[in-house]
């Protein structure tokens, strides 16, 4: 029996990748997507050959088993609640929400309706991440001194304007990027973030946007490890790729340098939008993430990435904003 | 001019080689470690002086390559003997000491050069130059890496003694604090964390600097890698562009050698590639400026300000709070 899946909103650019992932999955039927903006909706429908629903509730009325919520961050709650009421299991884009109240409400709604919720942390399904996670858990690096985390990128506004709109995204680069590394730190070290210090500012696009575009964090975790996160939109828009995802884990018994996107070719092609461009040939972690979502529905079990994982990572991002504002260390 | 080196360890040897390229006359060395001094003297065909005073008596410039806690007294002594001074970084362990050293040299009318060698590494110089030329617009985020292994020494390992070296943050990270300040100007705020090995002197630190002019920097430093591994990196992003460099790449020659304990490489020194030796470049610069009376590109005041940042980082590590400068 095929599983019917839908995508609620195409506002997040990852929706474009997810629809391709879902089409490639055996036993899954991508019923369509809902998107309120008609011209965008028609555009995506045509581009990807998908059925477009102008209203979310019409897509939800199709009797879906699971939905991917790919709206703007600030609209996650509204769509997750609608999906939960329609008894759909939910996978939602990161960050979970832009404030703790919304995140809690999403949890309550899903629990009340007996549906599972999974936060989209695709890097957990990346093979380099899994290899490094195993090395840490097996103690191959010894006790960990610290982690140097890098998730810096270009400004995503060329793909979607709302990423730099505080009312929709909840913030800028910090809201966009911190949660990925914060989640992996928690996961790798089986620890919680205790303290956050951050410098956030709009250093790169002071005249174009009104959110933070530069950010450096230093975290203290409950197991004694310290970790830095660079969440800046500091790569130029003409960089060979959107950016980087790196972690250097420095332990007493050894150091591991993880560069998750290191499997790429350098392409020099006349007329290419980026020249040169780094064309990746590594496995797509989104595929594995979506497979886990589908498997969790089939097996009637909670997914491996939980609401709490999304919630705790969001708390780190929110603490970074508070730290930057107060110029002090924020305890979680 | 006649130059004498005080000290006979790794830096003394590196500097001796550097002085050879300057046109100055390297006449001798003085050291408490007579055996090491004799070896150095034989290698460079110079004299071993019985003590520091005797060396001072015989030279125009003294090059101080001894543990940091000894810098102050030696500089003061050189100043009172009216000798120019080249002194290894960090300038001193305390700001007050550094100030007194600078004042004493000023008063004596002798030059004081603090060997902040990173400013003479070609990739660091060029990056600074590109930034200064406006190639990447206004500075945004600066990332600097300098992670090495625990310094190995056959005898008394003073590097590991914070009362003599200032510890890793002061001895090693000062390079990037100075470089960051060279790029970004005065620092407003420092927050740093450091983790120590459960067993032994291993340690790893990260520091966030915020500059008065707006940009921010992350400096990473450590004695944490396996012996022989020394990684440095530069990543400077601005409103109009980006500069990237990493010691992991771009080496014109890569070599993987075994080192016997006590050899020069047992204290990690970054490899500069095939360009001129930065240690030679800094001594050539110092010598030229001492001869001509021109100002140094990196002043003793810069050395002192770098120490101020390093001490603030250490304070932040100790208190767990950001430190305002």
Interface residues (C-beta under 8 A of the other chain):
Chain A: X143 X145 X146 X148 X150 X152 X195 X197 X199 X201 X203 X204 X205 X206 X213 X214 X216 X217 X218 X220 X224 X225 X226 X228 X230 X232 X234 X235 X236 X239 X250 X252 X254 X255 X257 X327 X328 X329
Chain B: X138 X139 X140 X141 X143 X145 X147 X189 X191 X192 X193 X194 X195 X196 X197 X198 X199 X202 X203 X204 X205 X206 X208 X210 X214 X215 X216 X217 X218 X220 X222 X224 X225 X226 X229 X237 X238 X239 X240 X241 X242 X248 X320 X321 X322
